[in-house]
Amino acid sequence: MLGGAGHNGSGATVVPFPHPALQIGFDRLELARILDLYGRMVAAGEWRDYAMDFGKDAAAFSAFRRAAERPQARIEKRPALRNRQGMWTLFGEAGQILKRGHELAGVLFPLERRLLKVVEG
């Protein structure tokens, strides 16, 4: 049975490699939007460091006031929730959910509003 399933053209058995675990990430526009906000928060003196975490279920961007602290804000993308409450979640410093939604811009709005208060005040 040459050329069938499990064989290559030479008659040798082909052992399929296991599929690598899928990893959730940010696309270029999402990351640009998040890093733009991060840069403005750094310029305002609110944030000084960030971390990104990419897993099989979610991708997260965490922003820190100081590196040794808990993140002041965490933006999480969880595509499995796309058809429910939305795949975007904004978490506060204590881990509380501040905003959920289907669009990144809407979820970032509380941070944008806080930035306006910092710049104006």
N, C-alpha and C positions, 0 to 999 in steps of 0.2 A: 504494500500500500504506500507507494511513493507519493510525496506531495500532499498527503492527507494531513489531518490534524495531528500535531505532535511530531511531525517529520519535516525535515528540510529536503531539498532536492537530491542530496547525496545519500539519503536513506538513514541518516543519523537522527536520533530522537532529539527534539528541541525541548529544552526545559524552560518554560516561561519564567521571567523574573517577576517577583511580586510587585504590584503597583506601588509606587511610593505614596506615602500619606499625603493627601492634599493639604495645602497650607493656605490659609486665608491671608490676604494682604490688602493694601490700599492701592487703588489705581493712581495714575499720575495726577489727575485733576484733584482727587480727594486729598492726596498727600500735599499737593501745592496749597490747597485751601487751609489745611491744618497747619502747615509750616508758616504760611503767611500770618495766621493768627498768633502762632508761637513767637515769631519775630517781633510783632507789634507788642506782645506782652513782655518780651525781654526788654524792648526799648522803653516801655513804661515802668520797668523795674519790678514787675510782678513775678516773672518766672526767670529761672537761671539755668535749668537743665531739663532734659527730656529723655524718655526711654520709649522704645517700641518693642512690642511683643507680638509674634506671629505664631499662631497655633492652628490646629486642624479645625477648630470650631469658631475661632474669633481672632481678630487683629485688634491691638490696643495701642493707643498713643497716650502716654502719661507725661504730665508737665509738673515740674517741681519748683518750689520756691528756693529750696536748698537741696542738694543731692542727698543728704542724710535723712530727709523727711519722707513722709508718705506723700504720694502725688497730690497736688492741690486740685488737679482735675484729670480725669481719664476719659478719653473718647474711645468707644468700643464699637467695632463693626462686627455684627454677628448675622451673616446671611440667612441662617436657618430661621430667623425671626422676621424675614422680609415680608411674609404674607400675614403676619400677626400685628404686633404693635410697632413694627418697623425695625430695620436692622441696625440703626444707630442709637447709641445710648451715651449720655453724658453723666458721669459719676462725679460727686463732690469729694471733698477731702476726707470725710468720714465714711465714704463708700456708699452714700445715699444716692439714689437715682434722681438727678435734677431734671432731665428731659429725655424723652424717647421720641423717635420719629422715623419717617421713611426717607427724609431728605437731610443731608449733612448740614446744609445752611440753617435749617430750622433748629437743629440740635445744638449748633454752635452759637445761636443767638444769645443765650444768657451770658456767655463769656464775652461776646462782642459788646453787649450792653454794659457789662461791668468795666470793660476797657474804656468805653466812652466816659464813664463816671470818673475813672482814674485820671484820664487825660484832662478832662474839664476841671476836676477838683484839685 
